[in-house]
């Protein structure tokens, strides 16, 4: 499947852990502005694929190009800069710093990147409003619900204006109603910000909502389906 104006291109990706081959020559493309769900059984290689795309882990063979960057050529410092500035990352656990407010947590990646504090705080306020938390700026994570914490994590992932948002089971710890709110938020952000969103999920509702599903089974891409 060839996609014009792709933001992600993966060719022949292989990853081994000792004798175990977790990815077995995966090739795929994702176009700009798509919301794509990566699905499949536990242990199939979904998270390993997402980590390779996000420069969170290395791979043994193949090529991964993300937003024009050949990820496999990056050293550790360049990979850290790439993750901080080019890709937004959201995980099942929000990893918010408990001693900081929602606003401060969102600001941290931009301050690490050396951006102006006043400009960053203004953008963080806008992002928290965009995810429905304009009244919770000064609240610390312990004062927020699980869904609110994940919304802060999503806003934090967007503070450095990435073109791509990668999410690994982002609603796995949430109740049914809150899961639905987070799922709809991804599409709203895509429409408002022009994001591409790639989500690893076991959630059938989110997979069904997505523009396309990529199914990974035993380290191989089995099918690419659109609704």
Beta strands, then each sheet from edge to edge (+ up, - down):
strand 1: 6-17
strand 2: 20-31
strand 3: 35-39
strand 4: 61-66
strand 5: 69-70
strand 6: 87-90
strand 7: 164-168
strand 8: 196-200
strand 9: 212-217
strand 10: 220-226
sheet 1: 2+ 1- 4+ 5-
sheet 2: 6+ 7+ 8+ 3+ 9+ 10-
end
